[in-house]
Amino acid sequence: MSITNPNQLVEEFKKSGEFDRLRRELLKDFRQSEGVAAFLARVEDIAKQKLASDPKLQYMPEATVTREIMQELERYPIVERAVSEVPSLSNPGFVSGVRGSVQKILQDDRKASGQGQANGTSQSGAAGKPNGNSAGNNESDGESSAESMDLEDDEDSD
């Protein structure tokens, strides 16, 4: 498959297992952070307020009560605040690792597409390169991959 749009890149990122690894890492960091207790306390307060303000909820099915409480929680920016306080997201190493993973996926895709179309040779060269470091070995592939998805342009615009 040749990656031609961001949705395809996201799908390949998920297929690589990197998305799940990052999700687990971020959740672990959040659970170990200082803000988790305040987050859980705020969620509990909102849920209790909703249940107290609408006594008929106690007679409704659990799924209905859950839906009502979730809608109430969505009215507040507590999740956004909690996410903004996760230390990993502001860590340059974390961001660099994500960028490297994305670039590797794009480079591997370009090599696979180019090799398959040009001469049908093996793809083992693309699979054997370390994560995110292949850009230094073949600049033209890294540049074309990054340019096609505007990865390098984002840095220049900031």
C-alpha positions in Angstrom: 0.0 0.0 0.0 1.3 3.4 -0.8 0.6 6.1 1.8 -0.9 9.1 0.0 -2.9 10.9 2.8 -2.9 11.4 6.5 -5.6 8.8 7.2 -3.5 6.1 5.6 -0.5 7.2 7.7 -2.6 6.9 10.8 -3.7 3.4 9.8 -0.1 2.3 9.2 1.0 3.9 12.5 -1.7 1.8 14.3 -0.8 -1.4 12.4 2.9 -0.9 13.4 1.9 -1.2 17.1 3.4 2.1 17.9 0.0 3.7 18.7 -0.8 1.1 21.3 2.7 1.4 22.8 2.3 5.2 23.1 -1.2 4.9 24.5 0.0 2.5 27.2 3.0 4.7 28.0 0.9 7.9 28.3 -1.7 6.2 30.5 1.0 4.9 32.8 2.6 8.4 33.0 -0.9 9.9 33.8 -1.6 7.3 36.5 1.8 8.0 38.1 1.4 11.8 37.9 0.4 14.1 40.7 -2.7 15.3 38.9 -4.5 11.9 38.8 -5.9 12.3 42.4 -7.3 15.7 41.6 -8.8 14.4 38.3 -10.5 11.5 40.0 -11.8 13.7 42.8 -13.3 16.1 40.3 -14.9 13.3 38.3 -16.4 11.9 41.5 -17.7 15.4 42.6 -19.4 15.9 39.2 -21.0 12.5 39.3 -22.3 13.0 42.8 -23.7 16.4 41.9 -25.5 14.9 38.9 -27.0 12.1 40.9 -28.1 14.5 43.7 -29.7 17.0 41.2 -31.7 14.3 39.4 -33.1 11.7 41.9 -34.9 9.8 39.3 -31.5 8.6 37.9 -31.3 6.1 40.8 -34.3 4.2 39.3 -33.0 4.1 35.8 -31.0 1.3 34.2 -27.2 1.5 34.8 -26.5 2.2 31.1 -28.8 5.2 31.2 -27.2 6.6 34.4 -23.7 6.1 32.9 -24.7 7.9 29.7 -26.1 10.8 31.7 -23.1 11.1 33.9 -20.7 10.9 30.9 -22.7 13.7 29.2 -22.3 15.8 32.4 -18.6 15.1 32.5 -18.2 16.2 28.9 -19.5 19.7 29.8 -16.3 20.3 31.8 -12.8 20.5 30.4 -11.4 18.2 33.1 -10.0 15.7 30.6 -8.3 18.4 28.5 -6.7 19.8 31.6 -5.5 16.4 32.7 -4.0 15.7 29.3 -2.3 19.0 29.2 -0.6 18.2 32.5 0.9 14.8 31.3 4.7 15.4 31.4 5.4 13.1 28.5 3.6 15.2 26.0 5.9 18.2 26.6 9.0 16.0 26.6 11.1 16.7 23.4 12.3 13.1 23.4 8.8 11.8 23.3 7.9 14.1 20.4 11.1 13.2 18.6 10.3 9.5 19.0 6.9 9.9 17.5 8.3 11.9 14.6 11.0 9.2 14.0 8.4 6.4 14.0 6.2 8.3 11.5 9.2 9.0 9.3 10.3 5.4 9.4 6.8 4.3 8.3 6.8 6.8 5.4 10.3 5.8 4.4 9.5 2.1 4.5 6.4 2.7 2.5 8.3 4.7 -0.2 10.9 2.1 -0.4 8.4 -0.7 -0.7 6.4 1.2 -3.3 9.6 2.1 -5.3 11.1 -1.4 -5.2 7.9 -3.1 -6.0 7.3 -0.9 -9.0 10.8 -0.6 -10.3 12.3 -4.1 -10.1 10.4 -6.2 -7.6 13.4 -6.7 -5.4 13.3 -7.7 -1.7 12.1 -5.3 0.9 14.5 -6.6 3.6 16.6 -3.5 3.4 13.7 -1.3 4.6 12.7 -3.6 7.4 16.2 -4.0 8.9 16.9 -0.3 9.6 16.6 1.0 13.2 13.6 3.0 14.2 13.8 6.6 13.0 17.5 6.5 12.1 17.2 5.6 8.4 16.8 9.2 7.3 20.6 9.8 7.7 21.4 6.8 5.5 19.5 7.9 2.5 18.6 11.6 2.5 16.5 11.5 -0.6 14.0 9.0 0.7 13.7 10.9 4.0 13.2 14.2 2.3 10.6 12.9 -0.1 8.7 11.1 2.7 8.7 14.1 5.0 7.9 16.6 2.2 4.9 14.5 1.0 3.4 14.6 4.5 4.7 18.1 5.3 6.6 16.9 8.4 9.5 19.2 8.0 7.4 22.2 7.0 5.7 22.1 10.4 9.0 22.8 12.2 9.8 25.8 9.9 6.4 27.4 10.5 6.6 27.5 14.3 
